[in-house]
Amino acid sequence: MQTMDVVQLQKEIQDRQAQKMDFRFQISSHQLSRVRQVRKVRKEIAQLKTLLRQKTLEK
């Protein structure tokens, strides 16, 4: 993740947010058995946003 540029980070954040939304729908319809996946994706989004913020401040 450290080597990604700003555009790649933004795209990855959007992908993870869409994935998180899908997981939430699956949980509400009782199709997802591993609820921890939502927590993992949420942490990944936070890490990506932190990297994005660092890269924008560097410029």
PQR file with spaces between the fields and no chain letter, atoms N, CA, C, O and H, PARSE charges and radii, in Angstrom:
ATOM       1  N    MET     1       0.815   -1.195    0.000 -0.4000 1.5000
ATOM       2  CA   MET     1       0.000    0.000    0.000 -0.0000 2.0000
ATOM       3  C    MET     1       0.860    1.262    0.000  0.5500 1.7000
ATOM       4  O    MET     1       0.440    2.298   -0.515 -0.5500 1.4000
ATOM       5  N    GLN     2       2.025    1.183    0.557 -0.4000 1.5000
ATOM       6  CA   GLN     2       2.890    2.353    0.652 -0.0000 2.0000
ATOM       7  C    GLN     2       3.307    2.873   -0.724  0.5500 1.7000
ATOM       8  O    GLN     2       3.546    4.069   -0.889 -0.5500 1.4000
ATOM       9  H    GLN     2       2.367    0.342    0.976  0.4000 1.0000
ATOM      10  N    THR     3       3.394    1.982   -1.705 -0.4000 1.5000
ATOM      11  CA   THR     3       3.890    2.381   -3.019 -0.0000 2.0000
ATOM      12  C    THR     3       2.795    2.903   -3.943  0.5500 1.7000
ATOM      13  O    THR     3       3.092    3.340   -5.055 -0.5500 1.4000
ATOM      14  H    THR     3       3.200    1.011   -1.571  0.4000 1.0000
ATOM      15  N    MET     4       1.557    2.869   -3.515 -0.4000 1.5000
ATOM      16  CA   MET     4       0.455    3.334   -4.353 -0.0000 2.0000
ATOM      17  C    MET     4       0.465    4.857   -4.446  0.5500 1.7000
ATOM      18  O    MET     4       0.879    5.552   -3.518 -0.5500 1.4000
ATOM      19  H    MET     4       1.316    2.514   -2.612  0.4000 1.0000
ATOM      20  N    ASP     5      -0.003    5.360   -5.594 -0.4000 1.5000
ATOM      21  CA   ASP     5      -0.130    6.804   -5.705 -0.0000 2.0000
ATOM      22  C    ASP     5      -1.534    7.222   -5.261  0.5500 1.7000
ATOM      23  O    ASP     5      -2.348    6.382   -4.876 -0.5500 1.4000
ATOM      24  H    ASP     5      -0.339    4.796   -6.348  0.4000 1.0000
ATOM      25  N    VAL     6      -1.805    8.509   -5.317 -0.4000 1.5000
ATOM      26  CA   VAL     6      -3.045    9.055   -4.774 -0.0000 2.0000
ATOM      27  C    VAL     6      -4.270    8.494   -5.498  0.5500 1.7000
ATOM      28  O    VAL     6      -5.267    8.157   -4.860 -0.5500 1.4000
ATOM      29  H    VAL     6      -1.144    9.191   -5.630  0.4000 1.0000
ATOM      30  N    VAL     7      -4.197    8.394   -6.813 -0.4000 1.5000
ATOM      31  CA   VAL     7      -5.332    7.899   -7.596 -0.0000 2.0000
ATOM      32  C    VAL     7      -5.624    6.440   -7.254  0.5500 1.7000
ATOM      33  O    VAL     7      -6.783    6.054   -7.102 -0.5500 1.4000
ATOM      34  H    VAL     7      -3.386    8.668   -7.331  0.4000 1.0000
ATOM      35  N    GLN     8      -4.585    5.642   -7.135 -0.4000 1.5000
ATOM      36  CA   GLN     8      -4.765    4.236   -6.783 -0.0000 2.0000
ATOM      37  C    GLN     8      -5.354    4.097   -5.382  0.5500 1.7000
ATOM      38  O    GLN     8      -6.207    3.240   -5.148 -0.5500 1.4000
ATOM      39  H    GLN     8      -3.643    5.955   -7.258  0.4000 1.0000
ATOM      40  N    LEU     9      -4.908    4.924   -4.462 -0.4000 1.5000
ATOM      41  CA   LEU     9      -5.438    4.880   -3.100 -0.0000 2.0000
ATOM      42  C    LEU     9      -6.923    5.236   -3.081  0.5500 1.7000
ATOM      43  O    LEU     9      -7.711    4.589   -2.392 -0.5500 1.4000
ATOM      44  H    LEU     9      -4.215    5.620   -4.652  0.4000 1.0000
ATOM      45  N    GLN    10      -7.300    6.259   -3.834 -0.4000 1.5000
ATOM      46  CA   GLN    10      -8.707    6.651   -3.882 -0.0000 2.0000
ATOM      47  C    GLN    10      -9.571    5.542   -4.463  0.5500 1.7000
ATOM      48  O    GLN    10     -10.668    5.279   -3.968 -0.5500 1.4000
ATOM      49  H    GLN    10      -6.660    6.784   -4.394  0.4000 1.0000
ATOM      50  N    LYS    11      -9.080    4.891   -5.510 -0.4000 1.5000
ATOM      51  CA   LYS    11      -9.832    3.793   -6.116 -0.0000 2.0000
ATOM      52  C    LYS    11      -9.958    2.625   -5.141  0.5500 1.7000
ATOM      53  O    LYS    11     -11.021    2.013   -5.034 -0.5500 1.4000
ATOM      54  H    LYS    11      -8.190    5.104   -5.912  0.4000 1.0000
ATOM      55  N    GLU    12      -8.892    2.323   -4.442 -0.4000 1.5000
ATOM      56  CA   GLU    12      -8.909    1.226   -3.479 -0.0000 2.0000
ATOM      57  C    GLU    12      -9.870    1.529   -2.327  0.5500 1.7000
ATOM      58  O    GLU    12     -10.562    0.630   -1.848 -0.5500 1.4000
ATOM      59  H    GLU    12      -8.029    2.820   -4.528  0.4000 1.0000
ATOM      60  N    ILE    13      -9.917    2.771   -1.886 -0.4000 1.5000
ATOM      61  CA   ILE    13     -10.853    3.159   -0.826 -0.0000 2.0000
ATOM      62  C    ILE    13     -12.285    2.965   -1.298  0.5500 1.7000
ATOM      63  O    ILE    13     -13.119    2.446   -0.556 -0.5500 1.4000
ATOM      64  H    ILE    13      -9.354    3.500   -2.275  0.4000 1.0000
ATOM      65  N    GLN    14     -12.574    3.377   -2.523 -0.4000 1.5000
ATOM      66  CA   GLN    14     -13.921    3.198   -3.064 -0.0000 2.0000
ATOM      67  C    GLN    14     -14.286    1.720   -3.157  0.5500 1.7000
ATOM      68  O    GLN    14     -15.410    1.333   -2.839 -0.5500 1.4000
ATOM      69  H    GLN    14     -11.897    3.798   -3.125  0.4000 1.0000
ATOM      70  N    ASP    15     -13.334    0.897   -3.592 -0.4000 1.5000
ATOM      71  CA   ASP    15     -13.588   -0.542   -3.695 -0.0000 2.0000
ATOM      72  C    ASP    15     -13.885   -1.149   -2.326  0.5500 1.7000
ATOM      73  O    ASP    15     -14.811   -1.948   -2.179 -0.5500 1.4000
ATOM      74  H    ASP    15     -12.421    1.211   -3.850  0.4000 1.0000
ATOM      75  N    ARG    16     -13.096   -0.765   -1.333 -0.4000 1.5000
ATOM      76  CA   ARG    16     -13.292   -1.310    0.020 -0.0000 2.0000
ATOM      77  C    ARG    16     -14.609   -0.835    0.625  0.5500 1.7000
ATOM      78  O    ARG    16     -15.267   -1.591    1.340 -0.5500 1.4000
ATOM      79  H    ARG    16     -12.344   -0.116   -1.452  0.4000 1.0000
ATOM      80  N    GLN    17     -15.002    0.404    0.348 -0.4000 1.5000
ATOM      81  CA   GLN    17     -16.272    0.897    0.867 -0.0000 2.0000
ATOM      82  C    GLN    17     -17.445    0.155    0.230  0.5500 1.7000
ATOM      83  O    GLN    17     -18.437   -0.135    0.898 -0.5500 1.4000
ATOM      84  H    GLN    17     -14.467    1.019   -0.233  0.4000 1.0000
ATOM      85  N    ALA    18     -17.331   -0.150   -1.051 -0.4000 1.5000
ATOM      86  CA   ALA    18     -18.370   -0.935   -1.716 -0.0000 2.0000
ATOM      87  C    ALA    18     -18.424   -2.343   -1.136  0.5500 1.7000
ATOM      88  O    ALA    18     -19.503   -2.905   -0.947 -0.5500 1.4000
ATOM      89  H    ALA    18     -16.525    0.085   -1.594  0.4000 1.0000
ATOM      90  N    GLN    19     -17.259   -2.905   -0.857 -0.4000 1.5000
ATOM      91  CA   GLN    19     -17.192   -4.233   -0.259 -0.0000 2.0000
ATOM      92  C    GLN    19     -17.828   -4.220    1.133  0.5500 1.7000
ATOM      93  O    GLN    19     -18.543   -5.152    1.502 -0.5500 1.4000
ATOM      94  H    GLN    19     -16.383   -2.448   -1.010  0.4000 1.0000
ATOM      95  N    LYS    20     -17.566   -3.168    1.898 -0.4000 1.5000
ATOM      96  CA   LYS    20     -18.145   -3.052    3.238 -0.0000 2.0000
ATOM      97  C    LYS    20     -19.667   -2.975    3.159  0.5500 1.7000
ATOM      98  O    LYS    20     -20.365   -3.577    3.975 -0.5500 1.4000
ATOM      99  H    LYS    20     -16.985   -2.411    1.598  0.4000 1.0000
ATOM     100  N    MET    21     -20.178   -2.239    2.181 -0.4000 1.5000
ATOM     101  CA   MET    21     -21.616   -2.131    2.024 -0.0000 2.0000
ATOM     102  C    MET    21     -22.226   -3.486    1.659  0.5500 1.7000
ATOM     103  O    MET    21     -23.283   -3.853    2.173 -0.5500 1.4000
ATOM     104  H    MET    21     -19.611   -1.750    1.519  0.4000 1.0000
ATOM     105  N    ASP    22     -21.560   -4.223    0.774 -0.4000 1.5000
ATOM     106  CA   ASP    22     -22.039   -5.558    0.417 -0.0000 2.0000
ATOM     107  C    ASP    22     -22.079   -6.468    1.634  0.5500 1.7000
ATOM     108  O    ASP    22     -23.039   -7.214    1.827 -0.5500 1.4000
ATOM     109  H    ASP    22     -20.702   -3.924    0.357  0.4000 1.0000
ATOM     110  N    PHE    23     -21.035   -6.405    2.457 -0.4000 1.5000
ATOM     111  CA   PHE    23     -21.002   -7.222    3.669 -0.0000 2.0000
ATOM     112  C    PHE    23     -22.153   -6.859    4.601  0.5500 1.7000
ATOM     113  O    PHE    23     -22.769   -7.741    5.199 -0.5500 1.4000
ATOM     114  H    PHE    23     -20.256   -5.799    2.300  0.4000 1.0000
ATOM     115  N    ARG    24     -22.445   -5.576    4.728 -0.4000 1.5000
ATOM     116  CA   ARG    24     -23.539   -5.156    5.606 -0.0000 2.0000
ATOM     117  C    ARG    24     -24.886   -5.682    5.105  0.5500 1.7000
ATOM     118  O    ARG    24     -25.732   -6.091    5.900 -0.5500 1.4000
ATOM     119  H    ARG    24     -21.944   -4.859    4.242  0.4000 1.0000
ATOM     120  N    PHE    25     -25.079   -5.670    3.793 -0.4000 1.5000
ATOM     121  CA   PHE    25     -26.313   -6.226    3.241 -0.0000 2.0000
ATOM     122  C    PHE    25     -26.391   -7.729    3.503  0.5500 1.7000
ATOM     123  O    PHE    25     -27.455   -8.256    3.828 -0.5500 1.4000
ATOM     124  H    PHE    25     -24.392   -5.338    3.147  0.4000 1.0000
ATOM     125  N    GLN    26     -25.263   -8.409    3.359 -0.4000 1.5000
ATOM     126  CA   GLN    26     -25.241   -9.849    3.603 -0.0000 2.0000
ATOM     127  C    GLN    26     -25.514  -10.163    5.068  0.5500 1.7000
ATOM     128  O    GLN    26     -26.184  -11.149    5.375 -0.5500 1.4000
ATOM     129  H    GLN    26     -24.399   -7.981    3.094  0.4000 1.0000
ATOM     130  N    ILE    27     -25.006   -9.342    5.968 -0.4000 1.5000
ATOM     131  CA   ILE    27     -25.257   -9.549    7.394 -0.0000 2.0000
ATOM     132  C    ILE    27     -26.736   -9.355    7.693  0.5500 1.7000
ATOM     133  O    ILE    27     -27.329  -10.140    8.433 -0.5500 1.4000
ATOM     134  H    ILE    27     -24.461   -8.541    5.718  0.4000 1.0000
ATOM     135  N    SER    28     -27.329   -8.324    7.127 -0.4000 1.5000
ATOM     136  CA   SER    28     -28.735   -8.055    7.414 -0.0000 2.0000
ATOM     137  C    SER    28     -29.649   -9.144    6.866  0.5500 1.7000
ATOM     138  O    SER    28     -30.737   -9.370    7.396 -0.5500 1.4000
ATOM     139  H    SER    28     -26.847   -7.687    6.526  0.4000 1.0000
ATOM     140  N    SER    29     -29.213   -9.815    5.812 -0.4000 1.5000
ATOM     141  CA   SER    29     -30.025  -10.905    5.262 -0.0000 2.0000
ATOM     142  C    SER    29     -29.542  -12.269    5.747  0.5500 1.7000
ATOM     143  O    SER    29     -29.967  -13.303    5.231 -0.5500 1.4000
ATOM     144  H    SER    29     -28.329   -9.631    5.381  0.4000 1.0000
ATOM     145  N    HIS    30     -28.650  -12.268    6.745 -0.4000 1.5000
ATOM     146  CA   HIS    30     -28.138  -13.492    7.384 -0.0000 2.0000
ATOM     147  C    HIS    30     -27.425  -14.419    6.404  0.5500 1.7000
ATOM     148  O    HIS    30     -27.513  -15.641    6.530 -0.5500 1.4000
ATOM     149  H    HIS    30     -28.305  -11.428    7.164  0.4000 1.0000
ATOM     150  N    GLN    31     -26.723  -13.849    5.432 -0.4000 1.5000
ATOM     151  CA   GLN    31     -25.970  -14.651    4.479 -0.0000 2.0000
ATOM     152  C    GLN    31     -24.486  -14.693    4.810  0.5500 1.7000
ATOM     153  O    GLN    31     -23.770  -15.580    4.346 -0.5500 1.4000
ATOM     154  H    GLN    31     -26.651  -12.856    5.330  0.4000 1.0000
ATOM     155  N    LEU    32     -24.024  -13.744    5.604 -0.4000 1.5000
ATOM     156  CA   LEU    32     -22.603  -13.672    5.941 -0.0000 2.0000
ATOM     157  C    LEU    32     -22.399  -14.272    7.327  0.5500 1.7000
ATOM     158  O    LEU    32     -22.993  -13.823    8.307 -0.5500 1.4000
ATOM     159  H    LEU    32     -24.606  -13.023    5.981  0.4000 1.0000
ATOM     160  N    SER    33     -21.560  -15.282    7.391 -0.4000 1.5000
ATOM     161  CA   SER    33     -21.340  -15.941    8.677 -0.0000 2.0000
ATOM     162  C    SER    33     -20.153  -15.348    9.425  0.5500 1.7000
ATOM     163  O    SER    33     -20.099  -15.428   10.653 -0.5500 1.4000
ATOM     164  H    SER    33     -21.077  -15.647    6.595  0.4000 1.0000
ATOM     165  N    ARG    34     -19.205  -14.756    8.710 -0.4000 1.5000
ATOM     166  CA   ARG    34     -18.019  -14.186    9.360 -0.0000 2.0000
ATOM     167  C    ARG    34     -18.157  -12.665    9.432  0.5500 1.7000
ATOM     168  O    ARG    34     -17.799  -11.948    8.497 -0.5500 1.4000
ATOM     169  H    ARG    34     -19.249  -14.691    7.713  0.4000 1.0000
ATOM     170  N    VAL    35     -18.673  -12.199   10.540 -0.4000 1.5000
ATOM     171  CA   VAL    35     -18.937  -10.776   10.709 -0.0000 2.0000
ATOM     172  C    VAL    35     -17.638   -9.995   10.881  0.5500 1.7000
ATOM     173  O    VAL    35     -17.609   -8.784   10.663 -0.5500 1.4000
ATOM     174  H    VAL    35     -18.964  -12.781   11.299  0.4000 1.0000
ATOM     175  N    ARG    36     -16.576  -10.672   11.265 -0.4000 1.5000
ATOM     176  CA   ARG    36     -15.286  -10.004   11.465 -0.0000 2.0000
ATOM     177  C    ARG    36     -14.730   -9.416   10.170  0.5500 1.7000
ATOM     178  O    ARG    36     -13.871   -8.536   10.209 -0.5500 1.4000
ATOM     179  H    ARG    36     -16.599  -11.656   11.442  0.4000 1.0000
ATOM     180  N    GLN    37     -15.208   -9.888    9.037 -0.4000 1.5000
ATOM     181  CA   GLN    37     -14.742   -9.343    7.762 -0.0000 2.0000
ATOM     182  C    GLN    37     -15.057   -7.855    7.660  0.5500 1.7000
ATOM     183  O    GLN    37     -14.280   -7.090    7.089 -0.5500 1.4000
ATOM     184  H    GLN    37     -15.907  -10.603    9.005  0.4000 1.0000
ATOM     185  N    VAL    38     -16.195   -7.448    8.212 -0.4000 1.5000
ATOM     186  CA   VAL    38     -16.569   -6.035    8.173 -0.0000 2.0000
ATOM     187  C    VAL    38     -15.562   -5.217    8.967  0.5500 1.7000
ATOM     188  O    VAL    38     -15.149   -4.143    8.530 -0.5500 1.4000
ATOM     189  H    VAL    38     -16.826   -8.070    8.675  0.4000 1.0000
ATOM     190  N    ARG    39     -15.169   -5.715   10.120 -0.4000 1.5000
ATOM     191  CA   ARG    39     -14.185   -5.011   10.949 -0.0000 2.0000
ATOM     192  C    ARG    39     -12.846   -4.901   10.227  0.5500 1.7000
ATOM     193  O    ARG    39     -12.190   -3.861   10.272 -0.5500 1.4000
ATOM     194  H    ARG    39     -15.504   -6.588   10.475  0.4000 1.0000
ATOM     195  N    LYS    40     -12.450   -5.983    9.564 -0.4000 1.5000
ATOM     196  CA   LYS    40     -11.180   -5.989    8.835 -0.0000 2.0000
ATOM     197  C    LYS    40     -11.198   -4.963    7.702  0.5500 1.7000
ATOM     198  O    LYS    40     -10.240   -4.212    7.523 -0.5500 1.4000
ATOM     199  H    LYS    40     -12.983   -6.828    9.528  0.4000 1.0000
ATOM     200  N    VAL    41     -12.284   -4.935    6.947 -0.4000 1.5000
ATOM     201  CA   VAL    41     -12.397   -3.993    5.832 -0.0000 2.0000
ATOM     202  C    VAL    41     -12.426   -2.557    6.352  0.5500 1.7000
ATOM     203  O    VAL    41     -11.840   -1.660    5.747 -0.5500 1.4000
ATOM     204  H    VAL    41     -13.063   -5.545    7.093  0.4000 1.0000
ATOM     205  N    ARG    42     -13.110   -2.345    7.476 -0.4000 1.5000
ATOM     206  CA   ARG    42     -13.169   -1.008    8.060 -0.0000 2.0000
ATOM     207  C    ARG    42     -11.775   -0.522    8.470  0.5500 1.7000
ATOM     208  O    ARG    42     -11.440    0.647    8.278 -0.5500 1.4000
ATOM     209  H    ARG    42     -13.586   -3.074    7.968  0.4000 1.0000
ATOM     210  N    LYS    43     -10.975   -1.412    9.029 -0.4000 1.5000
ATOM     211  CA   LYS    43      -9.602   -1.053    9.405 -0.0000 2.0000
ATOM     212  C    LYS    43      -8.751   -0.773    8.169  0.5500 1.7000
ATOM     213  O    LYS    43      -7.931    0.145    8.171 -0.5500 1.4000
ATOM     214  H    LYS    43     -11.247   -2.362    9.185  0.4000 1.0000
ATOM     215  N    GLU    44      -8.946   -1.564    7.118 -0.4000 1.5000
ATOM     216  CA   GLU    44      -8.199   -1.339    5.882 -0.0000 2.0000
ATOM     217  C    GLU    44      -8.544    0.020    5.280  0.5500 1.7000
ATOM     218  O    GLU    44      -7.667    0.720    4.773 -0.5500 1.4000
ATOM     219  H    GLU    44      -9.612   -2.310    7.116  0.4000 1.0000
ATOM     220  N    ILE    45      -9.820    0.391    5.336 -0.4000 1.5000
ATOM     221  CA   ILE    45     -10.238    1.699    4.827 -0.0000 2.0000
ATOM     222  C    ILE    45      -9.549    2.807    5.617  0.5500 1.7000
ATOM     223  O    ILE    45      -9.076    3.785    5.039 -0.5500 1.4000
ATOM     224  H    ILE    45     -10.533   -0.177    5.747  0.4000 1.0000
ATOM     225  N    ALA    46      -9.493    2.652    6.931 -0.4000 1.5000
ATOM     226  CA   ALA    46      -8.837    3.659    7.772 -0.0000 2.0000
ATOM     227  C    ALA    46      -7.352    3.768    7.434  0.5500 1.7000
ATOM     228  O    ALA    46      -6.808    4.871    7.376 -0.5500 1.4000
ATOM     229  H    ALA    46      -9.877    1.857    7.400  0.4000 1.0000
ATOM     230  N    GLN    47      -6.703    2.646    7.214 -0.4000 1.5000
ATOM     231  CA   GLN    47      -5.281    2.665    6.860 -0.0000 2.0000
ATOM     232  C    GLN    47      -5.067    3.349    5.513  0.5500 1.7000
ATOM     233  O    GLN    47      -4.142    4.145    5.352 -0.5500 1.4000
ATOM     234  H    GLN    47      -7.145    1.750    7.261  0.4000 1.0000
ATOM     235  N    LEU    48      -5.925    3.033    4.555 -0.4000 1.5000
ATOM     236  CA   LEU    48      -5.803    3.649    3.235 -0.0000 2.0000
ATOM     237  C    LEU    48      -6.038    5.157    3.301  0.5500 1.7000
ATOM     238  O    LEU    48      -5.338    5.929    2.645 -0.5500 1.4000
ATOM     239  H    LEU    48      -6.676    2.387    4.686  0.4000 1.0000
ATOM     240  N    LYS    49      -7.024    5.572    4.095 -0.4000 1.5000
ATOM     241  CA   LYS    49      -7.293    6.999    4.230 -0.0000 2.0000
ATOM     242  C    LYS    49      -6.131    7.720    4.900  0.5500 1.7000
ATOM     243  O    LYS    49      -5.819    8.859    4.553 -0.5500 1.4000
ATOM     244  H    LYS    49      -7.593    4.946    4.628  0.4000 1.0000
ATOM     245  N    THR    50      -5.492    7.058    5.860 -0.4000 1.5000
ATOM     246  CA   THR    50      -4.329    7.651    6.516 -0.0000 2.0000
ATOM     247  C    THR    50      -3.194    7.839    5.520  0.5500 1.7000
ATOM     248  O    THR    50      -2.565    8.897    5.484 -0.5500 1.4000
ATOM     249  H    THR    50      -5.746    6.133    6.142  0.4000 1.0000
ATOM     250  N    LEU    51      -2.931    6.816    4.714 -0.4000 1.5000
ATOM     251  CA   LEU    51      -1.889    6.933    3.691 -0.0000 2.0000
ATOM     252  C    LEU    51      -2.212    8.030    2.686  0.5500 1.7000
ATOM     253  O    LEU    51      -1.334    8.792    2.281 -0.5500 1.4000
ATOM     254  H    LEU    51      -3.442    5.957    4.744  0.4000 1.0000
ATOM     255  N    LEU    52      -3.468    8.104    2.289 -0.4000 1.5000
ATOM     256  CA   LEU    52      -3.890    9.130    1.340 -0.0000 2.0000
ATOM     257  C    LEU    52      -3.655   10.519    1.924  0.5500 1.7000
ATOM     258  O    LEU    52      -3.175   11.414    1.229 -0.5500 1.4000
ATOM     259  H    LEU    52      -4.182    7.485    2.617  0.4000 1.0000
ATOM     260  N    ARG    53      -3.986   10.697    3.173 -0.4000 1.5000
ATOM     261  CA   ARG    53      -3.788   11.990    3.838 -0.0000 2.0000
ATOM     262  C    ARG    53      -2.299   12.338    3.919  0.5500 1.7000
ATOM     263  O    ARG    53      -1.914   13.484    3.686 -0.5500 1.4000
ATOM     264  H    ARG    53      -4.376    9.970    3.738  0.4000 1.0000
ATOM     265  N    GLN    54      -1.477   11.363    4.243 -0.4000 1.5000
ATOM     266  CA   GLN    54      -0.038   11.598    4.321 -0.0000 2.0000
ATOM     267  C    GLN    54       0.527   12.009    2.965  0.5500 1.7000
ATOM     268  O    GLN    54       1.351   12.919    2.874 -0.5500 1.4000
ATOM     269  H    GLN    54      -1.790   10.432    4.431  0.4000 1.0000
ATOM     270  N    LYS    55       0.077   11.336    1.922 -0.4000 1.5000
ATOM     271  CA   LYS    55       0.592   11.642    0.586 -0.0000 2.0000
ATOM     272  C    LYS    55       0.136   13.016    0.110  0.5500 1.7000
ATOM     273  O    LYS    55       0.888   13.719   -0.565 -0.5500 1.4000
ATOM     274  H    LYS    55      -0.592   10.597    1.996  0.4000 1.0000
ATOM     275  N    THR    56      -1.089   13.403    0.454 -0.4000 1.5000
ATOM     276  CA   THR    56      -1.549   14.727    0.034 -0.0000 2.0000
ATOM     277  C    THR    56      -0.836   15.829    0.810  0.5500 1.7000
ATOM     278  O    THR    56      -0.629   16.920    0.277 -0.5500 1.4000
ATOM     279  H    THR    56      -1.700   12.832    1.002  0.4000 1.0000
ATOM     280  N    LEU    57      -0.459   15.567    2.049 -0.4000 1.5000
ATOM     281  CA   LEU    57       0.274   16.570    2.824 -0.0000 2.0000
ATOM     282  C    LEU    57       1.719   16.702    2.366  0.5500 1.7000
ATOM     283  O    LEU    57       2.327   17.759    2.537 -0.5500 1.4000
ATOM     284  H    LEU    57      -0.627   14.681    2.482  0.4000 1.0000
ATOM     285  N    GLU    58       2.277   15.643    1.786 -0.4000 1.5000
ATOM     286  CA   GLU    58       3.653   15.684    1.298 -0.0000 2.0000
ATOM     287  C    GLU    58       3.806   16.620    0.108  0.5500 1.7000
ATOM     288  O    GLU    58       4.870   17.205   -0.094 -0.5500 1.4000
ATOM     289  H    GLU    58       1.783   14.785    1.647  0.4000 1.0000
ATOM     290  N    LYS    59       2.756   16.759   -0.670 -0.4000 1.5000
ATOM     291  CA   LYS    59       2.835   17.566   -1.895 -0.0000 2.0000
ATOM     292  C    LYS    59       2.805   19.025   -1.626  0.5500 1.7000
ATOM     293  O    LYS    59       2.864   19.826   -2.560 -0.5500 1.4000
ATOM     294  H    LYS    59       1.892   16.284   -0.506  0.4000 1.0000
